Amino acid sequence: MNIINVITPYKLNGAWVFDDAERQLDKEPIGIDEMLDKVAGVMPSAVRGFNLAFSATPFPDYQFCLEWVRDESGGHIYRFAGANLQGWITPALLKYFEEPPKQLYIQAQRRAAGR
């Protein structure tokens, strides 16, 4: 089964954060700021929020793949496949998965107007 999660990252004090009331997360720092800057860089107004879909398995129209490298400081280091970037992802990842996925497939999309 392919489960696709969606969050809405936005910039707060220069860092990418997100909220998820269902998982009791408020202004949760995501980490991987440099990677998200690249992902969101092509979308106007992305700093005010964009939709980020992610899954442990490939799904139609995913755009990027992050590869797990190691655990670190309670979170997880991932490498941006095909680029010379790696970064730390929040321990909150385990609120979406039982264990850190070996790959994270992601898709970034502009939010609908008015949201």
Secondary structure by P-SEA (a helix, b strand, c coil): cbbbbbbbbbbcccbbbbbbcccccccccccaaaaaaaaaccccccccbbbbbbcccccccccbbbbbccccccbbbbccccccbbbbbccccccccccccccccbbbbbccccc
